[in-house]
């Protein structure tokens, strides 16, 4: 188990919810099996940034908000997990949306069969 999954489990336990109870909430978009994979790292599954955001939102609703330094720590561990995963890191866009360029790539519509 990676440090990232270990810390995610700790954050869920801070909410005083089981994995099933967390996944069963209406504001959690993942089913129980997916949440379990995020928290176990099974099949090299790395929880997305939106999972951290969801943990923070649920915590705030339950009166136990996630502190910013805790969130930053989880994001740092996530980036490290992506760097060391068996899945090539170039498949993941780890930049924040504001850092992404929204200009479309040029498209070559010419036929190549000539």
Long-range contacts (C-beta under 8 A, 24 or more apart in sequence): 1-40, 1-41, 2-41, 2-77, 2-81, 3-77, 3-80, 3-81, 4-41, 4-46, 4-47, 4-74, 4-77, 4-78, 4-80, 4-81, 5-38, 5-39, 5-40, 5-41, 5-47, 7-73, 7-74, 7-77, 8-38, 8-39, 8-47, 8-51, 8-52, 8-55, 8-74, 9-39, 11-55, 11-59, 11-66, 11-70, 11-74, 12-39, 12-55, 14-59, 14-64, 15-55, 15-58, 15-59, 15-62, 15-64, 16-62, 17-58, 17-62, 22-58, 25-58, 27-54, 27-57, 27-58, 27-61, 28-54, 28-58, 29-54, 44-85, 44-86, 44-87, 46-78, 46-81, 46-82, 46-85, 46-87, 47-78, 49-75, 49-78, 52-78
